[in-house]
Amino acid sequence: MTNGETVRTAIEELRKALSSLDNALDMRFERERDRGDVESEVRRVNTDRSRLAQELDQSEFRANRLEEVNREVSRRLVTAMETIRAVLDR
């Protein structure tokens, strides 16, 4: 092999190595970008989960309050019906 061929072979191997390095860097950047996307999605999901948990707590509070009001209305209706019956029975 002549010096010219040796240099050309070395240059070709260097090009292949640089190409491999370039591909490896592209893959690394892609993984980092994907990781950033995943982390962003996790933050968004956690924010949504917190908001939904707060809305659920508020809904449970309203449901409990409505249940209390319903019992009070029912009690008052029973009292009113008993009063009406008592008046009608006189």
C-alpha positions as CSV (number, residue, x, y, z in Angstrom):
1,M,0.0,0.0,0.0
2,T,1.4,3.4,-1.0
3,N,1.5,6.4,1.3
4,G,-1.3,8.0,-0.8
5,E,-3.5,4.9,-0.3
6,T,-2.8,4.9,3.4
7,V,-3.7,8.5,3.8
8,R,-6.9,8.0,1.8
9,T,-7.8,5.0,3.9
10,A,-7.1,6.9,7.1
11,I,-9.2,9.9,5.8
12,E,-12.1,7.5,4.9
13,E,-11.9,5.9,8.4
14,L,-11.9,9.3,10.0
15,R,-14.9,10.3,7.9
16,K,-16.7,7.2,9.1
17,A,-15.8,7.9,12.7
18,L,-17.0,11.5,12.4
19,S,-20.2,10.3,10.8
20,S,-20.7,7.8,13.6
21,L,-20.0,10.5,16.2
22,D,-22.4,12.8,14.5
23,N,-25.1,10.1,14.5
24,A,-24.4,9.4,18.2
25,L,-24.7,13.1,19.0
26,D,-28.0,13.4,17.1
27,M,-29.4,10.4,19.0
28,R,-28.3,11.9,22.3
29,F,-29.9,15.2,21.5
30,E,-33.0,13.4,20.4
31,R,-33.2,11.5,23.7
32,E,-32.6,14.7,25.7
33,R,-35.3,16.4,23.8
34,D,-37.7,13.5,24.3
35,R,-36.7,13.4,28.0
36,G,-37.6,17.1,28.2
37,D,-40.9,16.5,26.5
38,V,-41.6,13.7,29.0
39,E,-40.7,15.8,32.0
40,S,-42.9,18.6,30.6
41,E,-45.8,16.1,30.1
42,V,-45.3,14.8,33.7
43,R,-45.5,18.4,35.1
44,R,-48.6,19.0,33.1
45,V,-50.2,15.8,34.3
46,N,-49.3,16.6,37.9
47,T,-50.8,20.1,37.5
48,D,-54.0,18.5,36.0
49,R,-54.1,15.9,38.8
50,S,-53.8,18.7,41.5
51,R,-56.6,20.7,39.8
52,L,-58.8,17.7,39.5
53,A,-58.2,16.7,43.2
54,Q,-59.1,20.2,44.3
55,E,-62.3,20.2,42.1
56,L,-63.2,16.8,43.6
57,D,-62.8,18.1,47.1
58,Q,-65.0,21.1,46.3
59,S,-67.6,18.8,44.7
60,E,-67.6,16.5,47.8
61,F,-68.0,19.5,50.0
62,R,-71.0,20.7,47.9
63,A,-72.5,17.2,47.9
64,N,-72.2,17.0,51.7
65,R,-73.7,20.5,52.0
66,L,-76.6,19.6,49.7
67,E,-77.2,16.4,51.7
68,E,-77.4,18.5,54.9
69,V,-79.8,21.0,53.3
70,N,-81.9,18.1,52.0
71,R,-82.2,16.6,55.5
72,E,-83.2,20.0,56.9
73,V,-85.8,20.6,54.2
74,S,-87.1,17.1,54.7
75,R,-87.3,17.7,58.5
76,R,-89.2,21.0,57.9
77,L,-91.6,19.3,55.5
78,V,-92.4,16.6,58.0
79,T,-93.0,19.3,60.6
80,A,-95.2,21.3,58.2
81,M,-97.2,18.2,57.3
82,E,-97.7,17.3,61.0
83,T,-98.8,20.9,61.7
84,I,-101.3,20.8,58.8
85,R,-102.6,17.4,60.0
86,A,-103.0,18.8,63.5
87,V,-104.9,21.8,62.3
88,L,-107.1,19.7,60.1
89,D,-107.9,17.3,62.9
90,R,-109.2,20.1,65.1
